Amino acid sequence: MTRGIRTAVFLLSAAGLAALLWIAMTELPVFGHDDHLYRDLAVAAAFSRATANVVASVNFDQRALDTLVEESILLGSVTGVMTLLRPAVEEREYRPPHGGTVLDSTRLVGYVMLPVTLALGVDVIVHGHLTPGGGFQGGVVLAAGLHLLYVTGSFRVLDRLRPVNVFDIGEALGAAAFVVIGLAGVVAGGVFLQNLLPTGTMGNLFSGGSVALLNIAVGVEVACGMTVLLAQFLAQEITIVKEGGGR
């Protein structure tokens, strides 16, 4: 593709985006107005589904299709990073015989905080329909917590605990679970991502209907995707060197 064609494609896309943004902004409510239809609808829907966290109700009920697109973007981004950072022909994997020195205090804090961070990530995901947080936030916490082993200098242990191929499959399964739950809504209710399960009682763990399941599916996809993403960057920085020995 020539430079002129790329410029033309960019200008055409930018013009289309600008038109959509202009249409969207002209439809916004007047500033300072006290009539907020979307707010009223979202809060009412959250109460009707017994979803204590209104944001989770919006993300996984009113605009669940948008959330599916968002997690698909993450899936595509991780796939792109894996493609770009794969070892080149002139590179090979190399593990130095001795790693750097890590302070004992840093190592201790890393080991202590590892289970705490993992537990926090699971809690944020599981209670995402009740309290602030959810699958996106909890998934990032889980991935970051696992990589505390890198901070402690235990890269070999980290490499064994997070096999990239397994987490890559987990990312795909998380995204697929979201779609399956949506298709189940079509079968049972005739609408994609229809809320299927009993809503339960507001504030209880087993409430919110399908919102809780979609939240967990996103948590699995994000946690696995971020883990794969970090693994690829760390592998490029630590274990990939050129055949001549230079970085």
N, C-alpha and C positions, 0 to 999 in steps of 0.2 A: 504494500500500500504506500503510495507516494505521500509526500508531505502535504500537498494540496488537497488530496482526498481526505486525509486525516483532519485537516483544518475544516474542511467542509462538513464532515460528519460531526465534529465538535460544535461548530456554529449552529447546525441544525438541531442537535440535541439540546444545546444551551437555550436556543429560542423556544423549543417546546417546553423545557423545564420552567423558563421564565413565564411563559403563558399560563402554565398550571399554577405556579405560585401566585400570579396576579389574580387569577380567578378565585383561588382559595382565600387570599387576603381580603378581597372585596366582599366575601361572604361572611367574614368574621363579625361578631356582634360589636355594636358601638362601644367604644371604651367608656368604662364607668357605668355601664348599664347593669341593672340589678336582675335582669332576666337571663339566666344561664340554663338553656334547655338541656345541653349535654350533661351538665352537673346534676340536674334534677333527674334525668333518666338514668344516669350511672348509679347514683345512690339508691334509687328505688329498685333497680335491677339487682344490686348487691344484697339488699335486704330480702328481696324475693327469693334469691338463691341461698340465703343464709351464709353469705361470704363476708366475714368481718372486715377483711382488707379490701376496700373499694378498688384500689389500684389493681389488685389481682383479679377482681371481677371484671374490670375493664379489659385487662390484658388477655385473659383466658376465656372470656365470655362475649362481651360486646364487640371486641375487635380481635378475636382469637385468630382470625385469618391473617391479620397483619402480623401477629406474633409468629405464626408459622413461617411467614416470609422472612422475618427477622432472623429466626434461628437457621433458616436455609442460607441466608447470607453468611452467617458464621461458618456453616458447613462448607460453603464454597470457598470462603477465605482460608480456612485451614487446609483444604485441598490444594489451593493455589500455593500456599507457603510450602507445603510438602513437595510440590513439584519444583518450585524455584530453588529450594535448599537441598535437594537431593545431591549426593556426591557427584562431582563432575568427573570426566574421564581422567584428568590429571591429578585427582585427589584420591586419598585412601584414608581409612580410619586408622588412627594412631592413638594409643593410650600411653602416656608417659609413665615410667616405672614408679615415680614418686610424685605425689600431689603436693600442693602448697600447705603451709602451716596455718591452722585455724586455732584461734584462742580457745582455751578450755571453757571460758565463760560463754562464748558464742556457741560453741558446740552444745553446752548444757541447755542454754535457752532454746536452741533449735529443737533438741530432743524433747524438752518439756512442752513446748508450744505445739509440736506436731500433732499429738492426739487431741489437744484442746481445739486447735484450728479445724481439724477434720470433724470433730463433734459439732463445732459451731456451724460449719458449712451444711452438715446434714440437718441441723436444727432450723437453719434459715430456709432450706428447701421444703422440709416437711411442714413447717408452720407458715409457709408463704401465703396461704389463703386466710390466715388469722392475724398475722402481724406484718409490719413492714419487712420487705425482703422478697424472696421467691427463688425460682429456678435460676434465673440469670445471675443474681447476686450470690446465691449459695454455691452455684457451680464454680464461679471464680474463686470463692473462698476455699473450696475443696482443692482446686488445682494449685492454688498458691500454697496451701498448707502442706500438700504432698512435696512440694519443691523446697520446703524448709530443709530437707535432707541435703540439698545442694549447698545451702548456707553453712551447714555443719561440716562440709567437706566430704560427705559420704556419697559421692557421685556414683560409685559402683553399686552401692546399696539402692540408690534411687533408680539406677538403670535396671536393676532386677525387679523392683517393686512396681514399676510402671512400664511394662512392655508396650511399646508404641502400637504394635499391631492390634493388641487386645483393646486398647483405648480407642483406636481408630474404628474398630467394629462397634464399640460402645457408643461412640458418637453417632454412627449411622443408625443404630438401634433406637437411640433416644429420639432422633428426628422421625424415624419410621413409626415409633409408638404414638407420637403426636398425630400423624396422619391416620393411623389405624383408629384412634379414638374419634377422630373427626368422621371417618367413614362409618363407624358404628352409629354415630348420630344420624347419618343418612339412612341406614338400615332401620333404626328404631323410630326415628322421629321425622325422617324426610328432609332434614336440614343438616348440612355439613357442620360439624362441631356443635351439634345440639347438646345441651346439658342433659345427660341421661340419668345419672345416679340420684338417689334420694338426697335432698339438700341437708337433711339433718337439722341440728339445733345450732343457732348462731353462737359462735365462740367455742364450740367443741371441735376436737381434732377431726372427727369424721363428719365434716360438714362441707358445704360448698359444691356438692355434686361433682361434676367432671372437672371443675376448676382445680381441685387438688391433684388429680391424676395428670392433667396437662402440665401443672407446675412441676411435678416430679419428672415427667418426660423431658421438659426443658432443662431441668437441673442435671440430669444424666448427660444430655447432649452437650451442654455448656462445660460441665466438669471434664468430660472426656476430650472435647475439642480444645479447650485451653491447655489441658495437659499435653496433648499432642503438639500444640503450637509451641509451648515452652520447651518441650523435648527437642524439637527440630532446631530451635535457636541455640540451645545449649550444646547440641551435638555439633553444630556448625562452628561454635566458638571453641569448644574444648577438644573434640576428637577428630576434627577434619584438618588434615594438613596436606600439602602438596607432596608429590613423590620425592622431591629433593629434600624434604625435611622442613622446609620453610612454611610459615603460615600464609 
